[in-house]
Amino acid sequence: MHIIVNTSSMVPIYEQIVDQIKAAIIAGELQEGENLPSVRGMSGELKISALTVKKAYDNLEQEGFTVTVHGKGTFVAAINPALQQEERRREIEMDLEQVISKGIRCGLSGEEIRSLFEIIMEGFDVKD
């Protein structure tokens, strides 16, 4: 598994780890039952505190993406399709919020942003 952390980012490192592992699970790059690197292994590889990795793993488990077996490690949990779909939807919402914010910063009105969205949607074969 390849995790990249940006120490100059405003996003905390543990959140960067969580986001990347969740994305890999949702994309199917990490499969149910697959073992994640140990906390020590990942902290050494990324050259960050083991506590930071532990916090990321704890968050992933709390959100239902992983299961930790004491003495054996952290494994990808069976993902509920509804949870997977909700996570994808949340990612899209965050992306759309960024686009809308950028449109507003550029001086576009709400109507202009909606119009652009509709024009772009026309180029896709999306069924209602």
N, C-alpha and C positions, 0 to 999 in steps of 0.2 A: 504494500500500500504506500502510495506516495502523497505525503502531506506537506504543504508549503505554508510556512507562517511568515507573516509580514510584521516585523517588530515595529515598524514605523506607522502601522495602520492604527486608526482610532478604535477598531474592533479588537476587544481583548483576545489574547492568543487562545484561551480555552474555547471561545466562541468560534474562532476560525477553525479549530480542530473539529468541533462539533458539526459545524456547517459542512465541512468537506467530507466527513465520514457519513453524515446523513445523505448527502448528495450521492456518494458512492453506493450506499445501500439502495436508495430510491432508483438509481440508474441501473441497478442489478450488477454493478461491478463487484460488490461484496454480497455474498450469498448467505442465506440462513445457515447458521451453524459454523460459519467461518470464524476462525480465531483472530482477534485483533492483536497487534503487538502488545507485549507487556508494558505496563506503565513505565518501568525503568528503561526498557528497550526504546520506547518511543521518545522518552525524555532525553536519552543519550543521543539518539539519532537527530533530534531537532535542536539539541543543545538548549533545552529549557528545563524548568523545574519539574520534578516528578509530581508535585502538588498540582501544577497546572494541568498536566495530562490526567491526573486522577479526577480533577474537577470536571474535565471534559467527559471522561468516561461515566462519571456519576450522572451528569446531565443526560447523556445518551440513554442510560439505563432508566432514568426517571421518565423520559419521553417514550420509552418502550421500544427503542431501536436496538438495544443490546441487553444481554443478560450476563451477569458476572457469577462465576462459580468459584467459590473460595478455594484457593490452592491450584486452580486449573487455568483461570484466565477469564477474559471477557470475549463473548461470542455474539455474533449478529443474531438477533432475535427473529422469530417468525413475524413478518410484518403483516399487519392487518391491511387488506387492500383499501379499506376506507381511510385508515391513517395515512397510507401512502398517497392516496388521492388528495387528502386534505393538506398534506405537506407540499405537494406540487402546487396546489391552488394558492397556498400561502406565499410560495416563492414568486409566483406570477403576480400576485397582488403587490408584493414589495417592488418588483420590477416596474409595474404600472405606476405605482406611487412616485418612483424616481422620475419616470418619463413625464408625468403630469407636473411634478415640481419643476422640472427643467423647462417645460413649456411655459409655465407661469413666470419663471425667472426671465425667460426670453420675451415676455410681454404678450403672450398669446392669451386670449380670453378662453373661458370654459367652452364656449360654443366652437371656437376655432380648434381647440384640442379634440372635442368630440367629432368634429367634421373630419379632421385628419385621421382619427381612429377609424371612422367609417370608410373613408377612402382606402386606407391600407387594408382593412378587412375584406373589401371587395376583391382584392387580389388573391385571397385564399379561398380554397374550396371547403368552407366550414358549414356543416349542417346544423340547423337550429334544433 
